[in-house]
Amino acid sequence: MSNKSVTYWANRKGNKSGKPVRWERLLMVLGNGGLITLKEIENTMEYRAMNRISAEIVTLKYNGGVIKTHKDGRNVVGYELVNFKEMVDTKLTPRGFDVKPIVGRDAGINNLSDLNAKQAKSVKPVKAPVIEDEVTEITE
């Protein structure tokens, strides 16, 4: 176990070869904005130690990232970087890195015609039967 302080890990820069460190690679993925699932993070980052992803998220938080966790019950489904534009502009761009496209995600749907869906046949409107309640008076 390393005895280095938290500020050391938060202020740690990439190595001299110009390669991004793990939290910067995570920022490259989360910089796309929106919800990113754990499987998408694993495939895009090429990072197989997903049990350690929380350590990289903490380091990203120390560097100023605001991260929203999406859960299904107790299980984490994915993460969302709330201030992704600010983080990409201040942390990635000065180092010469850019956001990586998500592996396995479609480019997106811009128009409904992109879905190649067929138009539904029109149906006749259904009229609900009118039920009239009969009120009877009870007197004693």
Buried (B, 14 or more C-beta within 10 A) or exposed (E): EEEEEEEEBBEBEBEEEEEBBBBBBBBBBBBBBEBBBBEBBBBBBEBEEEEEBEEBBBBBEBBEBEBEEEEEEEEBBBBBBEBBEEBBEEBBEEEEBEBBEBBEBEEEEEEEEEEEEEEEEEEEEEEEEEEEEEEEEEEE
